[in-house]
Amino acid sequence: MTRHARNCTAGAVYTYHEKKKDASASGYGTNSHRIGKDSVKGFDCCCLTLQPCRNPVVTRDGYLFDKEAILEYILTKKKEYARKMKEYEAQKRKEQEESQERTANEELQKLENFLKSEKNILSSSKDTKDTSVASVSNMTNGRDKSLPSFWIPSKTPEAKPVTLSKPDKNIYCPISGKVLKMKHLIPVKFTEVKDPDDKRSLIVKDARYMCPITHDTLGNNVPCAVIKTTGDVVTMECVEKILKKDWINPLDGTKIAESDIIPLQRGGTGYAAVNDNLEGKHERPVLQA
């Protein structure tokens, strides 16, 4: 009888523990790791740069961006769309030219066949032989336009033609994946904590911002929301207890609706009760038993 131990290799069955041990030692399988507090961005940091926002804007889904970073992202995507559109149009023109060339060659071939049948050439075998010899050249019948290249991967003889699809004109949010437009970006206004005794810079302070209505300190462990009409960041407790009573913004006295409240997507605290995705995964080749 074999020993009942975790590291016993005398059994006839490849156990789960042995497979997991071999996978971790050989570099196969998916690695998952719990993300700590230091690995998640702050609530007032840009989703692209992961740095505190100097000119913050928020999307309709509550994702915070630095205006400079998100505008650079949108401009890069527009340039990428223009480049892909030029490649797509060039492919369409090439296909149209090839189609016209094939049509012209077919018409020319029909005309030549008609002239041959009319002249009733007796030396057809000789002409056929001459034609076959002439067709050996790689510069005839438009072959000079598709010469192979052994240095460019897309032009090697073994390369298959790649058909480009029409690029999508829409720009998508890098976090939510939804359509993003310039008019969807809402300016955000944080209220700084006024402490005359604290002479430190704003970037090194732990308590940097507060709710302008309740004066509660904002942080990753405090659910926040953005008032769409003014851009002020308030706590969700303020929204539930003050704003939803009469739907009046106490900062300027204007009427607001429920659609004007945008929940701000927070960073992380390391606790499972606060965030949904606190696990990082790295996918590697699967170890087949």
C-alpha positions, 0 to 999 in steps of 0.5 A, spaced: 500 500 500 502 506 498 503 512 503 498 517 504 502 523 503 501 530 499 508 529 496 507 521 495 509 519 487 508 512 488 500 512 486 497 511 479 493 517 479 496 524 477 493 528 483 490 535 483 496 537 488 501 534 484 498 537 477 498 544 481 505 543 484 508 541 477 504 547 474 507 552 478 514 549 477 514 549 470 511 556 468 504 553 466 497 555 468 494 561 470 497 565 476 492 569 481 494 574 486 490 578 491 491 586 490 493 590 496 492 597 498 498 599 495 497 596 488 490 600 487 489 607 485 486 613 489 479 615 488 482 622 485 487 619 481 486 618 473 484 611 470 490 612 465 496 615 468 494 613 475 496 620 478 492 625 482 488 629 477 490 636 475 484 638 471 479 632 473 473 630 468 469 624 469 465 620 464 457 618 465 459 611 468 463 615 473 470 614 471 475 619 473 480 622 468 485 627 467 483 632 462 490 632 458 491 624 458 484 623 456 484 628 450 491 625 448 488 618 448 482 621 444 487 624 439 491 618 438 485 614 437 483 619 431 489 618 428 489 611 428 482 611 425 485 616 420 491 611 418 486 605 418 481 608 414 487 610 409 489 603 408 482 601 407 481 606 402 487 604 399 485 596 399 479 598 396 482 602 390 487 596 389 481 591 388 477 596 384 483 597 379 485 589 379 477 588 377 478 593 371 484 590 369 481 583 369 475 585 365 480 589 360 484 582 359 478 578 358 475 583 353 482 583 350 483 575 350 476 575 347 478 579 341 484 575 340 480 569 340 476 572 335 481 574 330 485 568 331 478 564 329 477 569 323 484 568 320 484 561 321 491 561 322 494 554 320 500 554 325 496 554 331 501 549 334 507 554 333 503 560 336 501 556 342 509 554 343 511 561 343 506 564 347 507 558 353 515 561 352 513 568 353 509 567 359 515 564 363 517 571 364 515 574 371 514 581 368 508 580 363 501 580 364 501 585 370 506 580 374 510 586 375 505 589 380 505 583 385 513 581 385 514 577 391 519 579 396 523 575 401 524 580 406 517 583 407 513 578 411 506 580 407 509 579 400 513 573 401 510 567 396 507 563 402 503 569 405 496 569 404 492 576 402 489 580 408 483 583 407 482 589 411 475 591 414 472 598 415 475 601 421 470 603 427 469 610 427 467 610 434 472 612 440 471 607 446 472 608 454 479 605 455 476 602 462 468 601 461 469 600 453 463 604 452 462 609 446 466 616 449 465 623 446 468 629 448 461 632 450 460 626 455 466 629 459 464 633 465 469 637 469 470 635 476 471 640 482 474 637 488 474 641 495 480 642 498 481 640 506 483 647 509 487 646 515 492 652 517 496 648 521 498 643 515 503 646 511 505 640 507 504 640 499 497 637 497 500 631 494 503 628 500 497 629 504 492 623 506 486 627 507 486 632 501 479 633 499 472 633 503 465 634 501 463 641 500 456 640 504 457 635 510 465 637 510 466 629 511 473 627 508 473 623 502 477 617 501 477 610 497 473 608 503 468 613 502 463 612 497 462 619 493 458 622 487 459 627 482 453 633 481 453 633 474 450 640 474 456 643 478 461 638 478 462 638 485 464 631 489 460 629 495 459 623 499 453 618 497 451 619 504 450 626 503 446 624 497 441 620 500 440 624 506 440 631 504 440 631 496 434 626 495 429 630 500 427 635 495 432 635 489 435 641 490 443 643 490 444 647 497 451 649 493 447 654 488 440 652 490 438 649 483 434 644 482 437 637 480 434 630 478 436 623 479 440 623 472 445 628 475 448 624 480 454 620 477 457 615 482 464 616 482 468 609 481 473 609 487 480 606 487 481 600 492 482 599 500 484 592 500 478 589 503 473 585 499 467 589 502 469 595 498 471 593 491 469 587 486 475 586 482 481 585 487 484 579 484 490 580 478 491 574 474 496 572 469 494 567 464 500 562 461 499 556 457 495 550 460 499 544 463 495 538 459 495 532 464 
